[in-house]
């Protein structure tokens, strides 16, 4: 059964009660919240995801709720609790859904010890994955969202999980987080894309999450073999340019983008170096998404 197969009354009963259990790839999350904006965003963005029974095992239990005391009434706030413990500082109540998404990322990055975890988007075509690591403001999520609507399968917008056992990338398919002008850019580039209501005045500016296509959600258990590591950088009016980068530099930069390399030790380092050795490594500059799509089409074809 999918989340969308439940009627709205049952979804809200579970959210307010024992929790709404949702599977995303390797992980199952049990979500609890009495906040209407969380329920509305789940209705819009998670309808295609498998819904588990109340008695099924879940990897993570996450509550996104109002704290007690005067904060329920005076400048209301919201807090995310994993297994009953807060994971971030409280935020304004209107930031509830982005907070839930950030907390889900936290849960995965702090517990996925059978994988090397990288802060990078990852998409796949023809069984081969391209990993897109980049700092905030580089256009990573914008590029990822555009590729998803031009024939590439979404594995993750934020987390690349490389299995220590075989080096394949395990999907963590969830909504794509877009910020500020990127929301308008993707809405115009892919009019079929669906978003939840934007959240304004967050630490990242205005944030809105794009729904993952249903076909990609249905393939959430299909890993992919990494074939390319591409570091994107958006620059106004820049021609789309793909240039090779040295493998040692790529290892160092991916290490800086890893959440758990220091925890995994030698196994993590060996997984990282094997990943870079099997992939084509590139820097990518672009100014227009249409030009970027042509370059990635050529990359996949070549």
C-alpha positions as CSV (number, residue, x, y, z in Angstrom):
1,X,0.0,0.0,0.0
2,X,1.2,3.5,-0.8
3,X,0.8,6.6,1.4
4,X,-1.6,8.0,-1.2
5,X,-3.8,4.9,-1.0
6,X,-4.7,5.9,2.6
7,X,-7.5,8.4,2.9
8,X,-6.6,11.8,4.4
9,X,-8.3,11.0,7.7
10,X,-6.2,7.9,8.2
11,X,-3.0,9.6,7.2
12,X,-3.6,12.3,9.8
13,X,-4.6,9.7,12.5
14,X,-1.4,7.9,12.0
15,X,0.7,11.1,12.0
16,X,-0.9,12.3,15.2
17,X,-0.8,8.9,16.8
18,X,1.6,6.0,16.5
19,X,3.2,7.5,13.4
20,X,3.0,7.3,9.6
21,X,5.6,4.7,8.5
22,X,7.1,5.4,5.1
23,X,9.8,3.5,3.2
24,X,12.5,5.3,1.1
25,X,14.9,2.8,-0.3
26,X,17.0,1.1,2.4
27,X,15.3,3.0,5.2
28,X,11.9,3.1,6.8
29,X,10.9,6.2,8.8
30,X,8.1,6.5,11.3
31,X,6.9,10.1,11.3
32,X,4.8,11.9,13.9
33,X,3.5,15.4,13.7
34,X,0.3,17.3,14.5
35,X,1.3,20.3,12.4
36,X,-1.0,20.8,9.3
37,X,1.9,22.0,7.0
38,X,3.7,18.7,7.6
39,X,0.5,16.7,6.8
40,X,-0.1,18.8,3.6
41,X,3.4,18.4,2.4
42,X,3.4,14.6,2.9
43,X,0.1,14.4,1.0
44,X,1.6,16.3,-1.9
45,X,5.1,14.8,-2.0
46,X,5.0,11.3,-0.5
47,X,1.8,9.9,-2.0
48,X,3.8,7.3,-4.1
49,X,5.9,5.9,-1.3
50,X,5.2,2.5,0.3
51,X,3.3,2.9,3.6
52,X,4.1,0.4,6.3
53,X,1.8,-1.0,9.0
54,X,1.8,0.4,12.6
55,X,3.5,-2.8,13.8
56,X,6.3,-2.9,11.1
57,X,9.9,-2.2,12.1
58,X,11.3,1.2,11.2
59,X,14.9,2.4,11.2
60,X,14.1,5.8,12.5
61,X,11.3,7.4,14.6
62,X,11.1,11.1,14.1
63,X,8.7,13.6,15.7
64,X,8.2,17.1,14.4
65,X,6.2,18.8,17.0
66,X,5.6,22.0,18.9
67,X,7.7,22.3,22.1
68,X,5.8,22.7,25.3
69,X,5.5,25.8,27.5
70,X,5.0,29.4,26.3
71,X,6.5,28.6,22.9
72,X,3.1,27.1,21.9
73,X,1.7,30.6,21.9
74,X,4.5,33.2,22.0
75,X,6.4,33.2,18.6
76,X,5.6,29.5,18.1
77,X,8.4,27.1,17.4
78,X,8.8,23.6,16.2
79,X,11.4,20.9,17.2
80,X,12.5,17.7,15.5
81,X,13.2,14.7,17.9
82,X,14.8,11.5,16.9
83,X,14.0,8.7,19.3
84,X,12.7,11.4,21.7
85,X,15.9,13.5,21.6
86,X,16.2,16.9,19.8
87,X,18.5,16.8,16.8
88,X,18.6,20.6,15.9
89,X,17.7,23.9,17.6
90,X,14.0,24.8,17.5
91,X,12.9,26.7,14.5
92,X,9.9,28.9,13.7
93,X,6.7,26.8,13.4
94,X,6.4,27.7,9.7
95,X,9.6,25.8,9.0
96,X,8.2,22.4,10.1
97,X,8.4,20.5,6.8
98,X,12.0,21.6,5.8
99,X,13.0,20.8,9.4
100,X,11.6,17.3,8.9
101,X,13.5,16.8,5.7
102,X,16.8,18.0,7.3
103,X,16.2,15.8,10.3
104,X,15.7,12.7,8.0
105,X,19.0,13.5,6.3
106,X,20.6,13.7,9.7
107,X,19.2,10.3,10.7
108,X,20.6,8.6,7.6
109,X,24.1,10.3,7.6
110,X,24.7,9.4,11.3
111,X,23.6,5.8,11.0
112,X,24.4,4.5,7.5
113,X,27.7,2.7,8.5
114,X,27.5,0.1,5.8
115,X,27.9,2.9,3.2
116,X,30.3,5.8,2.6
117,X,28.0,8.8,2.9
118,X,28.7,11.8,0.7
119,X,27.0,15.2,0.5
120,X,26.2,14.9,-3.2
121,X,23.3,14.5,-5.5
122,X,23.2,11.4,-7.6
123,X,21.2,10.4,-10.7
124,X,21.3,7.4,-13.1
125,X,20.8,6.5,-16.7
126,X,21.4,3.1,-18.3
127,X,22.5,1.6,-15.0
128,X,25.3,4.2,-14.6
129,X,25.3,6.9,-12.0
130,X,26.7,10.4,-12.0
131,X,27.6,11.8,-8.6
132,X,27.3,15.6,-8.2
133,X,29.1,16.9,-5.1
134,X,29.2,20.6,-4.5
135,X,28.9,23.3,-1.8
136,X,25.7,25.3,-1.3
137,X,25.1,27.8,-4.1
138,X,26.8,25.8,-6.8
139,X,23.6,24.9,-8.6
140,X,23.9,21.2,-7.6
141,X,20.2,20.7,-6.7
142,X,19.0,22.8,-9.7
143,X,21.1,20.7,-12.1
144,X,19.8,17.5,-10.4
145,X,16.2,18.5,-10.6
146,X,16.6,19.4,-14.3
147,X,18.3,16.1,-15.1
148,X,15.5,14.2,-13.3
149,X,13.0,15.8,-15.8
150,X,15.3,14.9,-18.8
151,X,15.7,11.2,-18.6
152,X,17.9,10.6,-15.6
153,X,16.6,8.7,-12.6
154,X,16.8,10.3,-9.2
155,X,18.7,8.4,-6.5
156,X,19.1,11.3,-4.2
157,X,19.3,15.1,-4.1
158,X,21.5,15.3,-1.0
159,X,23.0,11.9,0.0
160,X,25.1,9.6,-2.1
161,X,25.5,6.3,-0.3
162,X,28.3,4.1,-1.7
163,X,28.1,0.5,-0.4
164,X,31.3,-0.7,1.3
165,X,30.5,-4.2,0.1
166,X,30.3,-3.6,-3.7
167,X,30.8,0.1,-4.4
168,X,27.3,0.6,-5.9
169,X,25.2,3.6,-5.0
170,X,22.0,2.8,-3.0
171,X,19.0,5.1,-3.7
172,X,17.6,7.3,-1.0
173,X,14.8,8.8,-3.1
174,X,13.1,11.7,-1.5
175,X,11.9,15.2,-2.6
176,X,14.4,17.5,-4.1
177,X,15.2,20.6,-2.1
178,X,15.4,23.8,-4.1
179,X,16.1,27.3,-2.9
180,X,15.3,30.9,-3.9
181,X,15.5,31.5,-7.7
182,X,16.0,27.8,-8.4
183,X,12.3,27.2,-7.6
184,X,11.2,29.5,-10.4
185,X,13.9,28.2,-12.8
186,X,12.8,24.6,-12.5
187,X,9.1,25.4,-12.5
188,X,9.7,27.1,-15.9
189,X,12.1,24.5,-17.2
190,X,9.9,21.6,-16.2
191,X,6.3,22.8,-16.0
192,X,5.2,19.2,-15.0
193,X,7.2,19.4,-11.8
194,X,5.2,19.5,-8.5
195,X,6.2,21.4,-5.4
196,X,5.0,21.8,-1.9
197,X,4.3,25.3,-0.6
198,X,7.5,27.3,-0.2
199,X,8.9,28.1,3.2
200,X,10.3,31.6,3.5
201,X,13.0,33.2,5.7
202,X,14.9,30.0,6.5
203,X,18.6,30.0,7.1
204,X,18.9,29.0,3.4
205,X,16.4,31.6,2.2
206,X,13.1,30.4,0.5
207,X,12.9,26.6,0.3
208,X,10.5,24.4,-1.6
209,X,10.6,20.7,-2.2
210,X,10.0,19.1,-5.6
211,X,8.1,15.8,-5.8
212,X,10.2,12.9,-7.0
213,X,8.6,11.3,-10.1
214,X,6.5,8.2,-9.3
215,X,8.5,6.0,-11.7
216,X,11.7,6.9,-9.8
217,X,10.0,6.2,-6.4
218,X,8.9,2.7,-7.7
219,X,12.6,1.9,-8.5
220,X,13.9,3.0,-5.1
221,X,15.4,-0.5,-4.5
222,X,17.6,-0.5,-7.7
223,X,21.2,0.5,-7.0
224,X,23.5,1.9,-9.7
225,X,27.2,1.6,-10.5
226,X,28.9,5.0,-10.3
227,X,30.5,6.0,-13.6
228,X,31.2,9.7,-13.2
229,X,32.0,12.3,-10.5
230,X,31.1,15.8,-11.7
231,X,31.6,18.9,-9.7
232,X,29.1,21.5,-11.0
233,X,29.3,25.2,-10.7
234,X,26.7,27.6,-12.0
235,X,28.0,30.9,-13.5
236,X,25.8,33.5,-15.1
237,X,26.0,33.3,-18.9
238,X,28.8,30.7,-18.8
239,X,29.0,28.2,-21.7
240,X,28.5,24.6,-20.6
241,X,32.1,23.3,-20.2
242,X,33.1,19.8,-19.0
243,X,36.8,19.5,-18.1
244,X,38.7,16.6,-16.6
245,X,40.0,17.0,-13.1
246,X,42.9,15.0,-11.4
247,X,41.9,12.0,-9.4
248,X,44.0,12.9,-6.3
249,X,42.2,16.2,-6.1
250,X,38.8,14.4,-6.5
251,X,39.6,12.0,-3.6
252,X,40.5,15.0,-1.4
253,X,37.4,17.0,-2.3
254,X,35.0,14.0,-1.9
255,X,36.7,13.3,1.4
256,X,35.8,16.8,2.5
257,X,32.2,16.2,1.4
258,X,31.9,12.9,3.3
259,X,29.8,12.7,6.5
260,X,31.4,9.5,7.8
261,X,34.8,8.9,6.3
262,X,36.6,9.4,9.6
263,X,34.2,7.0,11.3
264,X,34.7,4.3,8.7
265,X,38.4,4.5,8.7
266,X,40.3,2.3,6.3
267,X,37.2,0.7,4.8
268,X,35.8,4.1,4.0
269,X,39.1,5.3,2.4
270,X,39.4,2.2,0.3
271,X,35.8,2.6,-0.9
272,X,36.4,6.3,-1.7
273,X,39.6,5.6,-3.7
274,X,37.9,2.7,-5.6
275,X,35.0,5.0,-6.4
276,X,37.3,7.6,-7.9
277,X,39.4,5.0,-9.8
278,X,36.4,3.6,-11.6
279,X,34.8,7.0,-12.5
280,X,35.5,9.7,-15.0
281,X,36.2,12.9,-12.9
282,X,35.2,16.3,-14.1
283,X,34.6,19.9,-13.3
284,X,31.5,21.4,-14.9
285,X,30.6,25.0,-15.5
286,X,27.2,26.1,-16.9
287,X,25.0,29.0,-17.2
288,X,21.9,27.6,-19.0
289,X,20.1,24.4,-18.2
290,X,19.4,23.5,-21.8
291,X,23.1,23.6,-22.6
292,X,23.8,21.5,-19.5
293,X,21.3,18.8,-20.6
294,X,23.1,18.5,-23.9
295,X,26.5,17.9,-22.2
296,X,25.1,15.3,-19.9
297,X,23.3,13.5,-22.8
298,X,26.7,13.3,-24.5
299,X,28.3,12.1,-21.3
300,X,25.8,9.3,-21.1
301,X,26.1,8.4,-24.8
302,X,29.9,8.4,-24.7
